[in-house]
């Protein structure tokens, strides 16, 4: 009677599969760790943006209540005078319909925030500060625009477009974001780099795994 052949998985395939499963678990754990570390960073950006929005709204409220009669405050190099801007920052696009400007800025802000969340891990301290100020200024003007009257501007120079605190925050935020991205280059923040290095140290390459398995199999066969 012919003995029945046993159907079993080769030892090298079992070990290779086990390595791949272990590698997948390590990668999944690293992803969860990165998401956990990303939360406080996004919370900090939102907190700074919220303070910027509050400061911008407070000043706009005071200007509207105090200077609606057409009066102004002379500070020498600059005057505080109430004006309404139906366009975007620094009166750009004032000829566009208000609805188009509102929808357009809303889309831009939404897209920028999504990009910020996706790229937050790679931002250093300078670019993170710039992103927070940029987001706060953009949201400040966007909220002010929802009443249909336009954005409240009050800094008047006579030689430059009338602007507000939100416009200044947007400008400073763009500069800081650009400087931070330029100085950071393709490198990630320290904690993100450490996480990647940890994964790389514990992740065997597929070729090394196969070679190691083959060598062990050859050794076992020779014995």
RAMOZI-V134523 format. One record per residue. N is the residue number from 1. RES is the residue in three letters. PHI is phi in radians with two decimals (999 if undefined). NEAR is the number of other C-alpha atoms within 8 Angstrom. D_LAST is the distance of its C-alpha to the last C-alpha in Angstrom with 2 decimals. Layout:
BEGIN
n = (N:N)
res = (RES:RES)
phi = (PHI:PHI)
near = (NEAR:NEAR)
d_last = (D_LAST:D_LAST)
END
This chain:
BEGIN
n = (1:2:3:4:5:6:7:8:9:10:11:12:13:14:15:16:17:18:19:20:21:22:23:24:25:26:27:28:29:30:31:32:33:34:35:36:37:38:39:40:41:42:43:44:45:46:47:48:49:50:51:52:53:54:55:56:57:58:59:60:61:62:63:64:65:66:67:68:69:70:71:72:73:74:75:76:77:78:79:80:81:82:83:84:85:86:87:88:89:90:91:92:93:94:95:96:97:98:99:100:101:102:103:104:105:106:107:108:109:110:111:112:113:114:115:116:117:118:119:120:121:122:123:124:125:126:127:128:129:130:131:132:133:134:135:136:137:138:139:140:141:142:143:144:145:146:147:148:149:150:151:152:153:154:155:156:157:158:159:160:161:162:163:164:165:166:167:168:169:170:171:172:173:174:175:176:177:178:179:180:181:182:183:184:185:186:187:188:189:190:191:192:193:194:195:196:197:198:199:200:201:202:203:204:205:206:207:208:209:210:211:212:213:214:215:216:217:218:219:220:221:222:223)
res = (UNK:UNK:UNK:UNK:UNK:UNK:UNK:UNK:UNK:UNK:UNK:UNK:UNK:UNK:UNK:UNK:UNK:UNK:UNK:UNK:UNK:UNK:UNK:UNK:UNK:UNK:UNK:UNK:UNK:UNK:UNK:UNK:UNK:UNK:UNK:UNK:UNK:UNK:UNK:UNK:UNK:UNK:UNK:UNK:UNK:UNK:UNK:UNK:UNK:UNK:UNK:UNK:UNK:UNK:UNK:UNK:UNK:UNK:UNK:UNK:UNK:UNK:UNK:UNK:UNK:UNK:UNK:UNK:UNK:UNK:UNK:UNK:UNK:UNK:UNK:UNK:UNK:UNK:UNK:UNK:UNK:UNK:UNK:UNK:UNK:UNK:UNK:UNK:UNK:UNK:UNK:UNK:UNK:UNK:UNK:UNK:UNK:UNK:UNK:UNK:UNK:UNK:UNK:UNK:UNK:UNK:UNK:UNK:UNK:UNK:UNK:UNK:UNK:UNK:UNK:UNK:UNK:UNK:UNK:UNK:UNK:UNK:UNK:UNK:UNK:UNK:UNK:UNK:UNK:UNK:UNK:UNK:UNK:UNK:UNK:UNK:UNK:UNK:UNK:UNK:UNK:UNK:UNK:UNK:UNK:UNK:UNK:UNK:UNK:UNK:UNK:UNK:UNK:UNK:UNK:UNK:UNK:UNK:UNK:UNK:UNK:UNK:UNK:UNK:UNK:UNK:UNK:UNK:UNK:UNK:UNK:UNK:UNK:UNK:UNK:UNK:UNK:UNK:UNK:UNK:UNK:UNK:UNK:UNK:UNK:UNK:UNK:UNK:UNK:UNK:UNK:UNK:UNK:UNK:UNK:UNK:UNK:UNK:UNK:UNK:UNK:UNK:UNK:UNK:UNK:UNK:UNK:UNK:UNK:UNK:UNK:UNK:UNK:UNK:UNK:UNK:UNK:UNK:UNK:UNK:UNK:UNK:UNK)
phi = (999:-1.32:-1.16:-1.31:-1.25:-1.39:-1.72:-2.26:-1.39:-0.98:-1.11:-1.17:-1.22:-1.13:-1.18:-1.14:-1.09:-1.09:-1.11:-1.14:-1.12:-1.11:-1.12:-1.12:-1.12:-1.12:-1.14:-1.13:-1.14:-1.16:-1.11:-1.13:-1.14:-1.14:-1.13:-1.12:-1.30:-1.26:-0.97:-1.05:-1.16:-1.14:-1.08:-1.12:-1.08:-1.15:-1.15:-1.13:-1.08:-1.10:-1.13:-1.12:-1.09:-1.10:-1.11:-1.11:-1.14:-1.10:-1.14:-1.09:-1.10:-1.12:-1.16:-1.11:-1.25:-1.72:-2.15:-1.19:-1.45:1.64:-1.30:-2.52:-2.01:-1.58:-1.87:1.59:-1.36:-2.66:-1.98:-1.78:-2.50:-1.26:-2.64:-2.01:-1.96:-1.38:-1.62:-1.70:-1.03:1.01:1.17:-1.24:1.25:-1.18:-1.46:-1.36:-1.05:-0.98:-1.12:-1.12:-1.13:-1.12:-1.14:-1.09:-1.16:-1.09:-1.13:-1.11:-1.12:-1.08:-1.11:-1.12:-1.19:-1.07:-1.11:-1.09:-1.11:-1.22:-1.83:-1.03:-1.10:-1.63:-1.49:-1.56:-1.12:-1.18:-1.20:-1.15:-1.09:-1.09:-1.12:-1.14:-1.17:-1.09:-1.13:-1.12:-1.15:-1.13:-1.20:-1.05:-1.23:-1.13:-1.09:-1.15:-1.38:-1.18:-1.40:1.49:-1.58:1.78:-1.46:-1.35:-1.95:-2.64:-1.46:-2.07:-1.86:1.62:-2.11:-2.45:-1.06:-1.15:-2.45:-2.37:-1.10:-1.07:-1.08:-1.12:-1.13:-1.08:-1.11:-1.09:-1.09:-1.10:-1.11:-1.12:-1.10:-1.15:-1.11:-1.11:-1.18:-1.22:-1.31:-1.36:1.06:-1.40:-1.30:-1.74:-1.16:-1.02:-1.18:-1.25:-1.16:-1.06:-1.12:-1.17:-1.10:-1.09:-1.12:-1.14:-1.17:-1.78:-1.92:-1.26:-1.27:-1.07:-1.17:-1.11:-1.12:-1.15:-1.09:-1.08:-1.12:-1.10:-1.15:-1.15:-1.12:-1.13:-1.13:-1.14:-1.18:-1.14:-1.42)
near = (2:3:4:4:4:4:4:4:6:6:6:9:8:9:9:11:8:8:9:8:8:8:11:8:8:11:9:8:8:10:8:8:8:10:8:8:8:10:8:8:9:10:8:8:12:9:8:11:14:9:9:14:13:8:8:13:10:8:8:11:8:8:12:10:7:7:11:9:5:7:7:9:7:7:7:5:5:9:13:11:14:13:8:9:11:14:15:10:7:9:12:7:9:10:6:9:7:10:6:8:12:11:8:8:9:9:8:8:11:8:8:8:9:8:8:9:8:7:8:11:9:9:14:11:7:11:14:13:12:14:14:13:15:15:12:17:18:12:10:13:11:12:7:11:12:9:6:6:8:13:12:12:13:14:11:12:10:5:4:6:9:12:13:11:8:14:13:10:13:14:9:11:14:11:9:13:14:9:10:14:11:7:6:10:6:4:7:11:10:6:6:11:10:8:10:8:8:8:11:8:7:8:8:9:6:6:6:8:11:9:8:8:11:9:8:8:9:8:8:7:6:5:4)
d_last = (30.39:27.69:25.34:25.76:22.98:21.99:23.05:20.79:20.30:17.08:15.31:16.04:19.66:20.10:19.10:21.31:24.13:23.95:24.30:27.25:28.91:28.62:30.03:32.88:33.74:33.89:36.10:38.36:38.76:39.70:42.25:43.83:44.00:45.71:48.19:48.97:49.73:51.73:54.16:56.00:56.37:58.04:60.14:61.34:62.30:64.20:65.93:67.16:68.22:70.07:71.98:72.90:74.21:76.24:77.79:78.65:80.19:82.23:83.76:84.54:86.25:88.38:89.37:90.37:92.39:94.07:94.62:95.35:99.02:98.27:98.38:95.88:94.72:95.16:92.54:93.69:90.78:89.89:91.73:90.56:92.08:91.13:89.99:88.01:85.39:84.62:81.95:78.66:78.16:81.10:83.20:81.02:81.33:84.49:85.83:83.10:83.85:82.82:80.68:78.68:78.17:77.09:74.61:73.28:72.75:71.14:68.60:67.88:67.46:65.16:62.96:62.94:61.93:59.01:57.87:58.32:56.10:53.37:53.58:54.39:50.93:51.43:54.96:55.75:58.69:61.28:60.38:60.07:63.59:64.87:63.38:65.01:68.41:68.20:67.38:70.15:72.76:71.91:72.03:75.24:77.06:75.58:76.86:80.22:80.43:80.14:83.83:84.86:87.08:84.64:82.91:85.08:85.36:87.37:86.51:89.19:89.49:91.95:89.82:86.55:85.67:86.29:83.02:81.73:79.09:76.53:77.02:76.51:73.31:72.00:72.77:71.20:68.18:67.60:67.90:65.50:62.98:63.13:62.87:59.94:58.03:58.86:57.76:54.67:53.60:50.27:48.97:48.71:50.05:48.10:46.98:45.85:43.95:42.28:41.20:39.79:37.96:36.48:35.24:33.81:31.90:30.28:29.78:26.55:27.15:25.88:24.35:22.57:21.29:19.98:18.46:16.82:15.47:14.27:12.50:10.78:9.95:8.70:6.46:5.26:5.35:3.80:0.00)
END
